[in-house]
Amino acid sequence: MIRHIVFFSALRKEDVEAVRTGLLALGNIPHSSLFEVTLNTKVDPLSDEIDVVVYAEFPDDAALAAYKAHPLYAQTTAKVKPLRELRYSADVVAGS
């Protein structure tokens, strides 16, 4: 299983909800076995620059590749990219 975790910060505070809402569209792409978009609770003062987190699970590399190749992925990226400042992504194999 591949865990796909992406951290975003909004360019402006007032865009945080628009970033979250825009990223929710990615949940309509098939291939993931779990998909979530959540706001960072900012409990840890060392990570308060992160506003939104995408967490998804994929059965294998092929499913993750198919997800990223889906047209809705490119559409969502085009919509959200102008609203964000930071984007950090990690894809990890569960249990490694």
Buried (B, 14 or more C-beta within 10 A) or exposed (E): EBBBBBBBBBBEEEBBBBBBEBBBBBBEBEBBEEBEBEEBEEEEEEEEEBBBBBBBBBEEEEBBEBBBEBEBBEEBBEBBEEBBEEBEEEBEEEEE
